[in-house]
Amino acid sequence: MNAISLLIVDDNAALLRSLTDYFSEQPDILLTETASNGAEALEIIDRAHPDVVLLDIVMPRLDGLGTLRALAGREQTPRVVIYSALKNDAVVNRAVELGASYFIVKPAEPQDIHEQLRSVMSDGTSVSLAPRPAEPPASYARWSPDERVANLFLSIGIPAHVKGYQYLREAVRMVMENHDVINRITKELYPGIARRYGTSSSKVERAMRHAIEVAWNRGRLENTNQLLGVRLFSERDKPTNGEFIALIADKASGE
């Protein structure tokens, strides 16, 4: 069997470095390139034609499901192995519907990922889903804060491709590190995010509001109330940006 050409797509820089170091030393793997989002991945796929893509779900610009949708309309596509911390049944099923060959739950040892890549490429057809842990509530405590926040955002219905998603995620991270910053949202939190992303405080505030509005318009209020464990929200009773950030930070910090 010839070396398998591989493209790794993930916005976690540390994870990319770790996997790159591992796969660069494997004689049966030809690591073509890496990408930090789906848009970059599609460009590389068009240019380099990798055999298989190791793809994260939650990424800026274009997420994993969006990447799968873009690939679904093409005649020749690489096999796609999803590598994500999300344990949401709807996401897993949708990824498979869109053509994913396998789903590996983060974290996993590079050797295990390597084995599944070989398995996917040795079969003529898509393989079954990777078994997911039977006790997700117990494993929740082992997730990183970013994984918890990403899972909450996905379950609530905030799309990863809108700018407000990144701003909200950064805001939650800031509040988890220093809860008092939520009391200085206009003087410190918005300006801090604006400086990081090269924009203005007002645009940060509007983008966050838009992301929350999108989530509420998707009609997942019952799911949202259950996840956050707060008083019932309704279509007319949406949280402010600050309330939403504080609720997510509190939930993501819990066991």
N, C-alpha and C positions, 0 to 999 in steps of 0.2 A: 504494500500500500504506500503510495506517495505521501510526502509530508502534507499535512492538513494546513491550509492557509487560514489564519484566524484573525478576525477583527474584534477587539474588545471595546465596548462602549459603556462608559460609566462616568458620572461627574464627580466621583470621589477620587481625588488626585492620589491619595495615599494607597487606595485599593488598586488603582491603575498601575502604580509603580510596583506594587507587590506582585501582581499577576504578570506584569511585563518581565520582571526579573525571573519569575519561575518559568514562564513559557519560552523565553528566549534561550533557555538552556535545554529545552526538550528537542531531541533530534527528529521526532515525528510531527513537530508543530512548526509552521512557518508563520511567525507573527508579522502580519503585514503592517498594520498601523493601529493606533488607538484613537478614540474620539470621546468627547465629553458630552455629546448630545446627539439626538437623532438626525438633525440636519447635517451635521458633519459626517455622520455615519453613512447617510445616503450618498453623499459626494464620494466618499472613499469606496463604497460598494460599486458605484458606477465606474470608477477608475481602476480599482485593483481586483475586483471580482473575487472576494474571499470565498472559501468553501463554507465557512460557518461563522456566525456572529454571536458573541456572548454579549447579551443586551440587558441593561438595567431598565426598570420601568419608569421611575421618577427622575426626570432630568429637565433642565431648562431648554427653551426654544422648541424642541420637539421631543416628547416623551417616548417611552418604549412602545406603547400601544399605537401611537401615531406613526411611528416608524414601521411597525408591522402593517398598518393600513396602507402606507405608501408602497410597501413591497408587494402587497397582495395583488395589485393590478398588473404585475410584471410577469412576463413569460418565464424568464430565468432568474431565480433568486437563490441566495445562499440559505442554508439551513440556519435557523435561529434558536439559540438556547437562552431562555430568560434566566437571569441571575438577579434576584430581587429579595428584599426583606419583607415585602408585602405578602401577607398570608390571607388575603381577601379572596374568597371563593369566586366572586364575580370577576375579579381581575384575572385570576388564573384561567377560568373558563373562557374569558374573552380573548386572552392571549392565544390559547389553543385554537379557537375559532378562526383567528386571524393568521394562523399558520405556524405558530411556534412548535418546535419539535420536542421541547423538554422544558421543565421548569425546576430550577434549583433554588432552594431557599437560602438566603444569606443568614449567617456566615457559613461557608463551606471551605474545606481544605483544598488547596490548589490541586492536589493529587486526585481528589474526588471529582473536581470539575474536569480535569484532564481525562479521566476515565469515561465520563459521560460524553465528552466531545468525541472521543474515539468510537463510542457506542453509536452515537447519532450518525457518524459518517460511515460506519461499517454496515448499517442497515439500509435497505433500499426504500424503506418507508419511515414515517415518523414514529418515534417511540412513545411509550406512555408517559404520563406525568410522573415526575419525581415524587415519592411519598413525602408528605408534609408532616411536621410534628403533630402528634395527636393531642398535645396539651398546649395550644398557643397561649392561653392565659398565664400558665406557669412560666413560659419562656419570655413573656413580655418584659419581665424584670431584667432580662439579659440584653434587651435591645438597646442600641445607642439612642440618645435623645433625638438625633436626626431621623432615625428609623421610626421612632414613635410619632414624631410630628408628621412625617410623610404619610404614615398609615392613617392618622387622624384626618389629615387634609383630604386624602383619597376617599375615605369613607364618608366624609361630609359632602364631598362633591366639588372641591376646589380644583380646577384644572391646572396641571403643572405648566402649561404653555403660556399662561397669562403672566404679565409682569408682577401683578399683585401677589402671586404665589411666592415668588422669590422674596419680595419685600416682607410678606407676612412671616415666612420661615425665618428670615433674619431677625425680625422683631421678636418672635417667640424665643429664639436663641438668646437674644440680649436680655430678655426678661427672666429667663431661666438662670442666667449668670448673675443678674442683679435685679431682684424683683422691684426695687424702688424706682427703676427707670420707667415703669408703667405710669408713675405719677408725674413724669416729666415728658409725656409723649410728644407734645408739640415743640418743646424746647431742646430735647435731647434725643429721643428715639427716632422721630422722623428725620431730623437733620443728620444723625449718624448714619442712617441707611442711605440717605440721599448722597452723602459724601462717598460712601463705598461704591455706589452704582453710578456716580457721575450725573445726578439728576437733581431735582428740586424737592423740597419737603412737601410742597403742595401736590406734586405729581405722585410722590410716594403715597400720600394720604388717599388720593383719588384712585390709584391703582389697587390699593388694598380694599377700598370700598367696592370697587367693581368686582374683585374676586369674590368677596362675600356675597354680593348681589347675585352673581352667577350661581354660586352654590345654593342659595336660597331658592332661586328660580328653578332649580333641578328637582325640587320637591322632596328632599330627603329629610324633612323636619323631624319625623319620628326617630329616624336613625341618629340624627344629630343630637336630639334631646337625650336619647339613651346613652350615647357615647360620652357626652359632657356631664350628664347627671345633674342637670340644672332645671329650673322652672321651664315650663313649656314655652318654646318659641313658636311663633306663627309667621305667616307670610307678612303680616303687618308689624310684627314684633321682632325685628332683627336686632342683634347686638351691635353696639358701636364698634369701631375698630379696636379701641382699647379693651372693651369687654371681651371681645373675641380672642384677642391676643392673650389676655390674662387667663381665660378659661383653658385655652390650648396649652399654655405654659404649665398651668396647674395640673392638667390631666397628664401631660407628657412627663412631668416630674414624679408622678405617683408610681406606686408599685403595681 
